[in-house]
Amino acid sequence: MTVAPQIVVHRDKDLMAQAAAARLITKIVDAQAARGFASVVLTGGRNGNGLLAALASSPARDAIDWSKLDLWWGDERFLPEGDADRNVTQAREALLDAVPLDPARVHAMPASGGSYGADADAAAAGYAAELAAAARPEDHGPVPSFDVLLLGVGPDTHVASLFPEHPGVRETERTVVGVHGAPKPPPIRVSLTLPAIRAAREVWLLAAGEDKAKAVTIALSGAGEIQAPAAGAYGRSRTLWLLDRAAAAGLPAQLYPPASA
Ligand SMILES: O=C(O)[C@H](O)[C@@H](O)[C@H](O)[C@H](O)COP(=O)(O)O
């Protein structure tokens, strides 16, 4: 039984990024207070990086104990280490290089030309093994119980690198897959699967701009996850859609919560 998604609509994408950053700071601080550490999965894309940049400039950012934060990625472009188009490169530029993280707790997905050469499927298996090694008995599964798993949403309703009707979105066993022929360049990627995404306590989906309105409406109107992967992205205890007005334009007005629209 999945919990109904919560929808919060913000005036514009900048306010969405600022509010999402504030929300994430609070979530991380609360998790660290409760368990001594926090675990967050980052996403690529403009909205994911916008959130990280907003977090970097937040006066409250150092309420987080950066040394007790585990960072994972929901997907990665399978490019050489340091390539400007890699999600980890962009995350470092937006935030990670500015805060005192424990490097051992930053789990970037493998790059092409690294330990797995040009084999994205082997890289995916390697990351799955890293996730499994980090899972604790209380996680009851092959991945850690992420406190928050962030996802951008593509105009075709893709999340991470799970694209409509592609093999990755159909995966029900593996936690990480290699992606070939991705419609969004670059074509070769590594991605968490829906079972791994759904292991998260909370899944937060970020979408801003009128080019996302159709995808948001489709994903929230009962579409199947194979045709609309975002529809299959939900957390164990919470699924939160963080939108701006433009991305929410296709939703029935009564779905909007009273605040922040
Ligand atoms: O590697 C990637 O490209 C991202 O992980 C991808 O899933 C992204 O989040 C969406 O395509 C939304 O991207 P925008 O926020 O830039 O629209």
The ligand as a MOL file (V3000), in Angstrom:
LIG
                    3D

  0  0  0     0  0            999 V3000
M  V30 BEGIN CTAB
M  V30 COUNTS 17 16 0 0 0
M  V30 BEGIN ATOM
M  V30 1 O 21.3870 12.4030 -15.2770 0
M  V30 2 C 20.3750 13.0780 -15.4530 0
M  V30 3 O 20.1500 13.7310 -16.4840 0
M  V30 4 C 19.3720 13.2320 -14.3510 0
M  V30 5 O 19.5660 12.4430 -13.2920 0
M  V30 6 C 17.9730 13.1880 -14.8970 0
M  V30 7 O 17.1670 12.1810 -14.3480 0
M  V30 8 C 17.3910 14.5440 -14.5850 0
M  V30 9 O 17.1590 14.6390 -13.1750 0
M  V30 10 C 16.1090 14.7830 -15.3290 0
M  V30 11 O 16.3580 14.6170 -16.7090 0
M  V30 12 C 15.5890 16.2140 -15.0630 0
M  V30 13 O 16.5800 17.1110 -15.4740 0
M  V30 14 P 16.2970 18.6990 -15.3550 0
M  V30 15 O 16.0680 18.9690 -13.8850 0
M  V30 16 O 17.5550 19.3490 -15.8900 0
M  V30 17 O 15.0810 18.9940 -16.1880 0
M  V30 END ATOM
M  V30 BEGIN BOND
M  V30 1 2 1 2
M  V30 2 1 2 3
M  V30 3 1 2 4
M  V30 4 1 4 5
M  V30 5 1 4 6
M  V30 6 1 6 7
M  V30 7 1 6 8
M  V30 8 1 8 9
M  V30 9 1 8 10
M  V30 10 1 10 11
M  V30 11 1 10 12
M  V30 12 1 12 13
M  V30 13 1 13 14
M  V30 14 2 14 15
M  V30 15 1 14 16
M  V30 16 1 14 17
M  V30 END BOND
M  V30 END CTAB
M  END
